[in-house]
Amino acid sequence: MVVTLDQAIEIHAKAALFRAGKSALKQTLDRAELFRSRGDLKSYETWKSVSDKIAELEKLGYLHQRRRA
């Protein structure tokens, strides 16, 4: 089974939301910033994409939908 980068980003975003709830966005932004401060721009971009996906999922009510299921 091959997982694309976009699929992996969505998986990580959903896992972060499940694990950390509303603090998931801040945690992933902090992680992205850590990589940027170390000069690892590839990892920064990846974690920034995860945080963008978290923001999108929150906007769509993903956390609320998960709790009802």
N, C-alpha and C positions, 0 to 999 in steps of 0.2 A: 504494500500500500504506500503510495507516494502522497505526501502532504505538501501542498504548495506553501510558500511563505505567507500568503494571505490567509490561508486556512490555519496555519500555526499561530498567526497573530490573533485571530478570532478565538482560538482555543485558549491561548494564554489570557486574553481579555476576560473571557467567561470564567476561567478558573480563578483569576484575581478577584473578580466580583463575588464569586461564590465564597472565596476564602476571606476576603477583607471587607466586603460590602462597600459602603460609601467611601471608605478610605482608600479603596483600590486605585482611584485616579491619582491621588497624591503620591501613593507609594510608587506607582510606575513612572510618574514624572520625576520623582526623586531619583529613581534608578537610572532613568535616561540621563539626567543631569550629572550623575556620578560618572557615567561612561564618557560624557562630553568633556568633563573636567579632566579626565585621564587621557583625552585625545583619541578615544576609540569612537570615531564618528559613525562607523557602520552599526555598532551596537546601540549608540545613541539614536540613530534613525529608526532602528527596529523597535526599541522600547518606546520611542515617541509615537510610532504607529500603533503600538499596543494601547498607549494611553488615549490616542485619538479614537480607537475602536471602543474603548471603555466609555468615553464620553458619548459616542454615538449610541451604544447600547443603553446607557442611562437615559438618554433623551427619548429612546423608544420604549422606556419602561421595563427594561429587561429584569431588573431586580424585583419589581413588583410582580411581574409575571412568574418569576421563579418561586416566589413565596407562596403564590396561590396554587401552584402545581403540586 
